[in-house]
Amino acid sequence: MKNHATHLTFEDTLVNTNIMLLMMGIPPCEEPYPVGVLAAVWRNAGFIASFLLLSYTTIGELIYLVRMFERDVNFLEVTFQAPCIGYCIIGVLKMIILAGRRNTIAELVALFRAKWNQAIVDDEHWKLCDDIMRPAIRVTSVTALANVVMGISFTMLPIAEMIYHHYYTGIWNRQLAFNIWWPFDVLAGAKYFWFVYPLYVVIGFTGIIIHMAFDCLFCILAAHLCMHFRILEHNLVHAVEESEEQQEPVDGSSMTRLQDAVVNHQDLIGCSVFMQNVFGNTLFVNFFGSSIIICIQMFMITTVSGYMLVKFVLFMLCFLIELLMLCAYGEDIVESSGALINAAYGCQWYEQSKPFHRTVLQIIHRSQQPVLLTAWKIWPIQMSTFSR
């Protein structure tokens, strides 16, 4: 067997996700709450600060929207404010899920750790692990980085517009990336403006990171589930092996391997139900809100030009990339779980006993309904949903 030092460890698969969680003050995803209220508050002080900041942003945007209707307001102003509110609401909900289900998420991650140590036993398993998990780490990392860059660009674009406007007119026309109600007039003077603007950058970064941390956690765990289905597929194909001495099928050991595969299959289905319970409701809000926001952004793109067009394109790309990543890994789960049908049928069952035949039929029958995660049992998380 190859040296395991060249292979991934379980911790390697979660390191980037944990870094994003730590940026929000959230402990690593496998760490449950400490015992005691004071200990839990102290350990999550950074998270509480981030949550309060994003919550105030959401409330401030709602108040600003209400006050917009107290004066003459055009439709474009409203359609600009609505996506920002939706983005923050989804972010706050994701933070609530990460906080409220911390122990459940830690239990789920620990379950995948146990499966990792149990399932990967030979070089073929390690190859399957590397082939699935390394691309997953790269995809989630690059996607998170791209969203952070686009989010920071979105908040910094008004500075570029102000410099451009001052260069040609000699007048500083103060602008903000998005609108929040404040108890003072932010645009009244430079001291207020340059005090608040850095906070806008922090808010934008916080919103992007919390979205990406939640989504990357889902995608990495989905990749783990896909990896275990692929290992199970490999084990089913090799469930029947010939004795080197007798060159005959050894039914007893084959039956044992097949029974182990059945138990493993049931465990993986249980893991998928666990993931559904943790992520399903939030993904529904994510899909529902993102669909509305994308429609609004597409409308806005047709009505604006210049730097405003760049802002709306960046904002829409963040949602599209996020949904694409979620649906792609949901599709991988469907494909990897459905592949067990061919693996079970091709395991040379015809040379085995009748109990072996019945067990293979059970696997095939169950695999005809591939594992499919859904957003609140309404939207299947797969590529067909993204294309629609």
C-alpha positions as CSV (number, residue, x, y, z in Angstrom):
1,M,0.0,0.0,0.0
2,K,1.2,3.5,-0.8
3,N,2.4,5.8,2.0
4,H,-0.7,7.5,3.4
5,A,1.3,10.7,3.9
6,T,0.7,11.4,0.2
7,H,-3.1,11.1,0.7
8,L,-5.6,13.5,2.0
9,T,-6.6,13.4,5.7
10,F,-10.2,13.9,6.8
11,E,-9.1,17.3,8.4
12,D,-7.7,18.4,5.0
13,T,-11.1,18.2,3.4
14,L,-12.6,20.6,6.0
15,V,-9.7,23.0,6.5
16,N,-10.8,25.7,4.1
17,T,-14.4,25.5,5.3
18,N,-13.3,25.8,8.9
19,I,-11.2,28.9,8.0
20,M,-14.3,30.6,6.6
21,L,-16.2,29.7,9.7
22,L,-13.5,31.1,11.9
23,M,-13.6,34.3,9.9
24,M,-17.2,34.7,11.2
25,G,-16.2,33.7,14.8
26,I,-17.6,30.2,14.4
27,P,-15.6,27.3,15.9
28,P,-14.7,24.4,13.6
29,C,-17.7,22.5,12.3
30,E,-16.8,19.3,14.3
31,E,-16.7,21.2,17.6
32,P,-19.9,21.1,19.6
33,Y,-20.9,23.7,22.1
34,P,-18.9,23.7,25.3
35,V,-20.8,22.9,28.5
36,G,-22.1,26.0,30.3
37,V,-23.7,29.2,29.0
38,L,-20.8,31.5,29.8
39,A,-18.3,29.1,28.1
40,A,-20.5,28.9,25.0
41,V,-20.9,32.7,24.8
42,W,-17.2,33.3,25.3
43,R,-16.3,30.7,22.6
44,N,-18.8,32.2,20.2
45,A,-18.2,35.9,20.9
46,G,-17.0,36.6,17.4
47,F,-20.0,34.8,15.9
48,I,-22.4,36.9,18.1
49,A,-20.7,40.1,16.9
50,S,-21.0,39.0,13.2
51,F,-24.6,38.0,13.7
52,L,-25.5,41.3,15.4
53,L,-23.8,43.2,12.6
54,L,-25.6,41.3,9.8
55,S,-28.9,41.5,11.7
56,Y,-28.7,45.2,12.1
57,T,-27.9,45.5,8.4
58,T,-31.0,43.5,7.5
59,I,-33.2,45.6,9.8
60,G,-31.6,48.8,8.6
61,E,-32.3,47.9,5.0
62,L,-35.9,47.1,5.8
63,I,-36.3,50.5,7.6
64,Y,-34.7,52.3,4.6
65,L,-37.1,50.5,2.2
66,V,-40.2,51.5,4.3
67,R,-38.9,55.1,4.4
68,M,-38.4,55.1,0.7
69,F,-42.2,55.0,0.3
70,E,-42.6,58.1,2.5
71,R,-41.1,60.2,-0.3
72,D,-41.2,60.1,-4.1
73,V,-39.5,56.9,-5.1
74,N,-39.2,55.2,-8.4
75,F,-39.4,51.5,-9.2
76,L,-35.7,51.1,-9.9
77,E,-34.8,52.3,-6.4
78,V,-37.1,49.6,-4.9
79,T,-35.8,46.9,-7.1
80,F,-32.2,47.8,-6.1
81,Q,-33.0,47.6,-2.4
82,A,-35.0,44.3,-2.5
83,P,-32.1,42.0,-3.5
84,C,-29.8,43.4,-0.8
85,I,-32.5,42.7,1.8
86,G,-33.0,39.2,0.5
87,Y,-29.3,38.5,0.5
88,C,-29.0,39.6,4.1
89,I,-32.1,37.7,5.2
90,I,-30.7,34.4,3.7
91,G,-27.3,35.1,5.4
92,V,-28.9,35.7,8.8
93,L,-30.9,32.4,8.4
94,K,-27.7,30.5,7.6
95,M,-26.1,31.9,10.7
96,I,-29.1,30.8,12.8
97,I,-28.9,27.3,11.3
98,L,-25.1,27.1,12.0
99,A,-25.7,28.3,15.6
100,G,-28.9,26.4,16.4
101,R,-27.7,23.1,14.9
102,R,-24.1,23.3,16.0
103,N,-24.2,20.0,17.9
104,T,-26.1,18.3,15.1
105,I,-23.6,19.5,12.5
106,A,-20.7,18.3,14.7
107,E,-22.4,14.9,15.0
108,L,-22.8,14.7,11.3
109,V,-19.2,15.6,10.7
110,A,-18.1,13.0,13.3
111,L,-20.2,10.4,11.5
112,F,-18.4,11.1,8.2
113,R,-15.1,10.9,10.0
114,A,-16.0,7.5,11.3
115,K,-17.0,6.4,7.8
116,W,-13.8,7.8,6.4
117,N,-11.7,5.7,8.9
118,Q,-13.8,2.6,8.2
119,A,-14.3,2.7,4.4
120,I,-10.8,3.6,3.1
121,V,-8.7,0.4,3.4
122,D,-6.7,-0.1,0.2
123,D,-5.1,1.8,-2.6
124,E,-8.1,1.7,-4.8
125,H,-10.2,3.3,-2.1
126,W,-7.5,6.0,-1.6
127,K,-7.5,6.7,-5.4
128,L,-11.3,7.1,-5.3
129,C,-10.9,9.4,-2.3
130,D,-8.3,11.6,-4.0
131,D,-10.2,11.7,-7.3
132,I,-13.4,13.0,-5.6
133,M,-12.2,15.0,-2.6
134,R,-9.3,17.0,-4.1
135,P,-11.5,18.5,-6.9
136,A,-14.2,19.2,-4.3
137,I,-11.7,21.1,-2.2
138,R,-10.5,23.1,-5.2
139,V,-13.9,23.9,-6.5
140,T,-15.3,25.1,-3.1
141,S,-12.1,27.1,-2.4
142,V,-12.1,28.8,-5.9
143,T,-15.8,29.5,-5.7
144,A,-15.5,31.0,-2.3
145,L,-12.5,33.2,-3.4
146,A,-14.4,34.3,-6.5
147,N,-17.4,35.3,-4.5
148,V,-15.3,37.2,-2.0
149,V,-13.6,39.1,-4.8
150,M,-16.9,39.9,-6.4
151,G,-18.4,40.9,-3.1
152,I,-15.5,43.2,-2.2
153,S,-15.6,44.7,-5.7
154,F,-19.3,45.3,-5.3
155,T,-18.7,47.4,-2.1
156,M,-15.6,49.2,-3.5
157,L,-17.1,50.2,-6.8
158,P,-18.7,53.4,-5.4
159,I,-15.2,54.6,-4.5
160,A,-14.1,54.2,-8.1
161,E,-17.2,56.0,-9.3
162,M,-16.6,58.9,-6.9
163,I,-13.0,59.3,-8.0
164,Y,-14.1,59.2,-11.7
165,H,-16.8,61.8,-11.1
166,H,-14.4,64.1,-9.2
167,Y,-11.8,63.8,-11.9
168,Y,-14.2,65.2,-14.5
169,T,-16.3,67.5,-12.5
170,G,-14.2,68.5,-9.5
171,I,-17.1,67.6,-7.2
172,W,-17.2,64.7,-4.7
173,N,-20.5,62.9,-5.1
174,R,-20.7,60.6,-2.1
175,Q,-22.2,57.2,-2.8
176,L,-22.7,53.9,-0.9
177,A,-22.7,50.3,-2.1
178,F,-26.1,49.7,-0.6
179,N,-28.6,51.6,1.5
180,I,-29.0,51.1,5.3
181,W,-30.9,53.3,7.7
182,W,-28.7,55.1,10.2
183,P,-29.7,57.4,13.1
184,F,-27.6,60.1,11.4
185,D,-27.2,61.4,7.8
186,V,-24.3,59.4,6.4
187,L,-24.0,61.7,3.4
188,A,-24.1,64.9,5.4
189,G,-20.4,65.2,6.0
190,A,-17.1,63.5,5.3
191,K,-16.6,62.5,8.9
192,Y,-19.8,60.4,8.9
193,F,-19.2,59.0,5.4
194,W,-15.6,57.8,5.9
195,F,-16.5,56.4,9.3
196,V,-19.4,54.3,7.9
197,Y,-17.9,53.3,4.5
198,P,-15.3,50.9,6.0
199,L,-18.2,49.3,7.9
200,Y,-20.0,48.7,4.6
201,V,-16.9,46.7,3.4
202,V,-17.0,44.6,6.6
203,I,-20.7,44.0,6.2
204,G,-20.2,42.9,2.6
205,F,-17.4,40.6,3.5
206,T,-19.4,39.2,6.4
207,G,-22.4,38.4,4.1
208,I,-20.3,36.8,1.5
209,I,-18.3,34.6,3.9
210,I,-21.3,33.4,5.8
211,H,-23.0,32.4,2.5
212,M,-19.9,30.6,1.3
213,A,-19.1,28.9,4.6
214,F,-22.6,27.4,4.8
215,D,-22.6,26.4,1.1
216,C,-19.0,25.0,1.1
217,L,-19.8,22.9,4.3
218,F,-22.8,21.4,2.4
219,C,-20.8,20.7,-0.7
220,I,-17.8,19.2,1.1
221,L,-20.2,16.9,3.1
222,A,-22.0,16.0,-0.2
223,A,-18.6,15.2,-1.7
224,H,-17.9,12.9,1.2
225,L,-21.2,11.2,0.6
226,C,-20.4,10.8,-3.1
227,M,-17.0,9.3,-2.2
228,H,-18.5,6.7,0.0
229,F,-21.1,5.7,-2.6
230,R,-18.2,5.3,-5.1
231,I,-16.3,3.2,-2.7
232,L,-19.4,1.1,-2.1
233,E,-19.8,0.7,-5.9
234,H,-16.2,-0.5,-6.0
235,N,-16.8,-3.0,-3.2
236,L,-19.9,-4.3,-4.9
237,V,-18.1,-4.9,-8.2
238,H,-15.5,-6.9,-6.2
239,A,-17.9,-8.6,-3.8
240,V,-17.2,-11.9,-5.6
241,E,-13.5,-12.9,-5.7
242,E,-11.9,-16.1,-6.7
243,S,-9.6,-18.1,-4.4
244,E,-6.1,-18.1,-5.7
245,E,-5.6,-21.7,-4.9
246,Q,-8.9,-23.2,-6.0
247,Q,-9.8,-20.6,-8.7
248,E,-13.4,-21.0,-7.6
249,P,-15.8,-18.5,-6.2
250,V,-15.8,-18.5,-2.4
251,D,-19.4,-18.0,-1.6
252,G,-19.1,-17.6,2.2
253,S,-16.6,-14.7,2.0
254,S,-18.5,-13.2,-0.9
255,M,-21.7,-13.3,1.1
256,T,-20.0,-11.6,4.0
257,R,-18.7,-8.8,1.7
258,L,-22.1,-8.4,0.2
259,Q,-23.8,-8.2,3.6
260,D,-21.2,-5.5,4.6
261,A,-22.1,-3.6,1.5
262,V,-25.8,-3.7,2.4
263,V,-25.1,-2.4,5.9
264,N,-22.9,0.3,4.4
265,H,-25.6,1.2,1.9
266,Q,-28.1,1.7,4.7
267,D,-25.7,3.8,6.7
268,L,-25.1,6.1,3.7
269,I,-28.8,6.5,3.2
270,G,-29.0,7.4,6.9
271,C,-26.3,10.0,6.3
272,S,-28.3,11.5,3.4
273,V,-31.4,11.8,5.7
274,F,-29.2,13.5,8.3
275,M,-28.0,16.0,5.7
276,Q,-31.5,16.6,4.5
277,N,-32.6,17.4,8.1
278,V,-29.7,19.8,8.7
279,F,-29.7,21.7,5.3
280,G,-33.1,21.2,3.7
281,N,-35.1,24.1,5.1
282,T,-32.3,26.6,4.7
283,L,-31.7,25.5,1.1
284,F,-35.3,26.0,0.3
285,V,-35.1,29.7,1.5
286,N,-31.8,30.0,-0.4
287,F,-33.3,28.7,-3.7
288,F,-36.6,30.6,-3.3
289,G,-34.9,33.9,-2.4
290,S,-32.2,33.5,-5.0
291,S,-34.7,32.8,-7.8
292,I,-36.5,36.1,-7.0
293,I,-33.3,38.1,-6.6
294,I,-31.9,36.7,-9.9
295,C,-35.1,37.8,-11.7
296,I,-34.9,41.3,-10.2
297,Q,-31.2,41.5,-11.1
298,M,-31.9,40.4,-14.7
299,F,-34.5,43.2,-15.0
300,M,-32.1,45.7,-13.5
301,I,-29.3,44.7,-15.9
302,T,-31.6,45.7,-18.8
303,T,-32.3,49.2,-17.4
304,V,-28.9,50.5,-16.3
305,S,-25.5,51.1,-17.8
306,G,-22.0,51.9,-16.7
307,Y,-20.7,51.1,-13.3
308,M,-24.2,50.3,-12.1
309,L,-24.4,47.5,-14.7
310,V,-21.1,46.1,-13.4
311,K,-22.5,46.1,-9.8
312,F,-25.7,44.2,-10.8
313,V,-23.8,41.7,-12.9
314,L,-21.4,41.0,-10.0
315,F,-24.3,40.6,-7.6
316,M,-26.1,38.2,-9.9
317,L,-23.0,36.2,-10.6
318,C,-22.6,35.6,-6.9
319,F,-26.1,34.0,-6.8
320,L,-25.6,32.0,-10.0
321,I,-22.3,30.5,-8.9
322,E,-23.6,29.7,-5.5
323,L,-26.7,27.8,-6.9
324,L,-24.6,26.1,-9.5
325,M,-22.2,24.7,-6.9
326,L,-25.0,23.4,-4.7
327,C,-26.9,21.8,-7.6
328,A,-23.7,20.2,-9.0
329,Y,-22.9,18.4,-5.8
330,G,-26.5,17.4,-5.4
331,E,-26.4,15.9,-8.9
332,D,-23.2,14.0,-8.0
333,I,-25.1,12.4,-5.1
334,V,-27.9,11.2,-7.4
335,E,-25.4,9.8,-9.9
336,S,-23.1,8.1,-7.4
337,S,-26.0,6.5,-5.5
338,G,-27.7,5.4,-8.7
339,A,-24.5,3.8,-10.0
340,L,-24.9,1.0,-7.5
341,I,-27.5,-0.7,-9.8
342,N,-24.9,-1.6,-12.4
343,A,-22.3,-2.4,-9.8
344,A,-24.6,-4.9,-8.1
345,Y,-25.7,-6.5,-11.3
346,G,-22.2,-6.9,-12.6
347,C,-20.8,-8.6,-9.5
348,Q,-21.0,-12.2,-10.9
349,W,-24.0,-13.0,-8.8
350,Y,-25.0,-15.8,-11.1
351,E,-22.4,-18.1,-9.7
352,Q,-23.5,-17.6,-6.1
353,S,-26.2,-19.0,-3.8
354,K,-29.9,-18.0,-3.7
355,P,-29.5,-15.9,-0.6
356,F,-26.8,-14.0,-2.4
357,H,-29.2,-13.5,-5.4
358,R,-31.9,-12.2,-3.1
359,T,-29.5,-9.7,-1.4
360,V,-28.3,-8.4,-4.8
361,L,-31.9,-7.9,-5.9
362,Q,-32.6,-5.9,-2.7
363,I,-29.6,-3.6,-3.5
364,I,-30.8,-3.1,-7.1
365,H,-34.4,-2.5,-6.0
366,R,-33.3,0.1,-3.4
367,S,-30.8,1.8,-5.8
368,Q,-33.6,2.4,-8.3
369,Q,-34.5,5.3,-6.1
370,P,-31.2,7.2,-6.0
371,V,-30.5,9.4,-3.0
372,L,-31.9,12.9,-3.8
373,L,-31.6,15.8,-1.4
374,T,-34.3,18.4,-1.7
375,A,-34.9,22.0,-0.7
376,W,-37.8,21.5,1.8
377,K,-39.0,18.5,-0.3
378,I,-40.0,20.9,-3.1
379,W,-36.9,21.6,-5.2
380,P,-34.6,18.7,-5.9
381,I,-31.0,19.8,-5.5
382,Q,-29.7,18.8,-8.9
383,M,-28.7,20.3,-12.2
384,S,-32.2,20.2,-13.7
385,T,-33.3,22.6,-11.0
386,F,-30.5,25.0,-11.8
387,S,-31.2,24.9,-15.5
388,R,-34.9,25.7,-14.8
